[in-house]
Amino acid sequence: MITLFESGEHKNVFVNNLSTGHMIQANQHVIVNNGEGIILDPGGHKIYTKLFSMLSTEVNIKNLKYIFFSHQDPDIVAATNGWLMVTDATAFLSGLWMRFVPHFGVDEMVVERITAIPDEGMTIDLGGNPLKFIPAHFLHSSGNFQVYDPTAKILYSGDLGASIGQEYDNVTDFDAHIPLMQPFHERYMPSTKALKMWVNTVRQLDIEIIAPQHGAMFPNKEMSARFIDWIDSLQCGADIMGDSYPIPA
């Protein structure tokens, strides 16, 4: 686990190397404050055991208070049942997906510990530190949230900012990094309006680091600002497609 921020009783760490084989690379993030922990987008079954073991080095499993799911994709929620069965944590997921996640085999005994995040987002308390669940709907899920930690000034941006194929953890050359992001964003992000709404929202936050769920992070104010500016100018999704779909021969 790699430390992104540490001050007093507050710590932000991440893991980036648990995906194997044909799985898409994914980052898992943990925030600990005054002994209480939250895990963000913990992933699927094949990384569950490794991540659980690593997590115990940062926080007592009995003190894992929350689990956050940015949206409903399997690389985020597939191991939901495992995490809820072995912890007392409360999970958070967009209200739009509450009836879908039980299809991943969530036991009836624990499904009530999954709490719906309202569309407007919410703030939770982690050991005396507020964490904000920021709406980022349609990026790329219709019910989608990001996490902002005002103590570490980190925005956990989920699939927004994802890159594929890089061999580094932190972006140092933004222009060189663009080709590793652009195809994903043009295809997976649905519209320019959704991107503009996100830009107008996050420009109100004091951000030191933007940490996506896939690929490299934007490790400082300069790179985070470059990314926000890039998103502000990006055309994507339906806005760059034609007027109809092809009909296969």
N, C-alpha and C positions, 0 to 999 in steps of 0.2 A: 504494500500500500504506500502511496506517495502523498506526502503532506502538501496541501495547497496553501493552508493558512493555519497558524497556531498562535494564540494569545491567551495567557492565563488558562482558564478552564474551557476555552473554546477551540475546537479543532475541526478542520475540513480535510478529508483524505479521499483518494480515489484509487480504483483498480482498473487497469486497462488491458490486461493480458490473459483473461480467462477464456475467451472465445477460441474455439479450435475448429479444424476441419472446414466444413461448408457453412458454418455459422457466420453471420455478419459480426464484425468486431463491434463490441459495445463496452462503454465505460460504466462502472458502478461507483456511486458516490455515497459517502457517509459523513454526516455532521454530528458532532458530539458537543454538548454544552452542559457543564456542571454534572457530568456523569450520565446524562440522558442522551439517547441516540436516535437518529432517523436514517434510514437507508432509502436512497432514491433509485427507482427503476432497477430492482434487484435481478431481473432476468429470468432465464429458463432453468429447466431441470438439470442440464448438463454442467452448469456452473454452480449450482446451489450448494453442494457440499464444500467445495473449495472456498466459496465466498463466505459461507457460514463460519468456517474455521478461521479465516482471515479476520472477519469482523470481531471475533472474540478477543483479538489482541488490542482492539481500540475501545470497546465498550462491553460491560457485562451484559450478556444476552438478556438477563432479567430486566435490564434497564433500556432495552431497545423499545422505545415508546411508540414510534411511528414508522410506517412504511408508506412511501409515496409512489404512486403510479402516474406518470405524466399522461398516458393514454392506454389504449387497449391492446397494443401489439404484443405478440407472444414473446419477443425478446425483452419484454418488460414485465408481463404478468403471468407467464406460464408456470412459475414456481410459487404462485400465491399461496396455495394450500400448504406447502411445506413451511413457509415462513410463519403463517398464522397458527399452524399446529404446534410449533415448538417455541413460540414466543407469546407474550401477552400484548403485542403491539396492536395499535389501531391503524388500519390501512385507509388511505384516501385515494379516491378515483372519481373522475368526472361522473356526475349523475347520469349522463347519457349511456354509460357502459355498465351500470350496476347489474342489469339483467343479462349481460353477455359474459362477464367474467366467471360465473359459476360453470360455464361450459368447459373451463379448464380444470374441472374436478374439485372445486372448492367444497369442502365438507360442510354439511348443514350446521355443525357445531360451531363453526368459526365464521360463516359468511356474514353474520350480523356485525362482525367487527370491521367490515368494510364500510366506510363512511362516504357518502356522496358529497363531492365538492360542488357547490352551486356555480352556475355559469359566471357569476361576477367574481369568483375567487374567494379567498378567505385568508385569515392570519391565524397561525397556531403558535403555541408557546412551547419551546423546547428548553427546559431547565432555566427559565427566565429570559430566554432570547426569542424574539419574535421571528418567525419565518413566514414569508408571504407567498401564497400560491397565486401566481399571476396568470390571468387568462391569456392564452395564445391559441385561440380556437382556429381550426382549419390548418394548423401548421405542424404536422400535416393531417391531424385528426380533427373531426368535427367537435369533439369534446377534448380539449388539450390544455394542459397547464404547464407552467414553468415555476421554478422555486427561486426566490430571491432571499439571500441571507444578508441582512444589512450590517451585521457585525464584520463578516469577512468581505463584504461587498462583492459577492459572487452571484452571478445569475446562471442558474442551471437551466440550459435552454433546450433540453430534449433533442429532438431531431433537427431543430433549426441550428445551422452551423455545422452540421455533420459533414465529415470528409471521408473519403474512401481511398485507401492505398498509400497513405502517408506512413513514414517510418519514424516519426517524431511525435513527442507529446505536446509540444508547444509551438505555435506558429511564430516564426521569426521573420519570415519573408512573405508578406501578405500576397503580393502579386503572384509569386510562384505557387502559392497555396490555392488560388482561385480555381484552376482547372480540376482540383481534387474535390471541390465543393459544387461547382456550377451545374454539372449534369444532374446530380441528385436534387438540387433545389429547383431546377427548371421542371423536373418531372414530378416530384413528390409534393411540392408546394402548389396549392390549387389556383391562386390568383394574386395579382399584384396588390389588390385592395387589402387582402389579409396581411400581406407583408407590411403595407403602409400603416395599418392599425397597430401592428407590433412595434414598429419603429416609433410611432407617436407615443406609445406606452412606455417603452424602456428608456427613451430619452429623458424621462422624468426621474430615473434612478441613478444613484451614484455607483457606478460599476467599475471594479478593478479587474475582474476576470469573467469571461464568458466561457462556460464549460458545457459543451454539447455531450449528448449521449454516445455519439459515434465520432471517433477520430480525435484530432488535435484540439487543444484549447487555445483561446485567445488570452494570453497570460498577463496582460497589463492594460492600462487605460488606452494607450495608443492603438494596440491591436484590436481591442474591443470596439473602439470608436471606428476604426477602419471597417470592421465587419458590419456594424450598424449602418454606416454610410453605403456599403456595398449592397446590403439588402434593400436600402432605400431606393436604389437605382435599378434593381433587378426586375426583369420581366419573367413571368413564370406561368406554368400550368395552362389553364384555358386561354390565357391572354396571348400565348405564342402558338396556339394550335390553329388549324384551319376551320372551315365552316361546317365540316361534316367528318365522320369517321369513314375509313375505307371499308368496303365490303369484300371479304376474301373471295378469291376465285373458286 
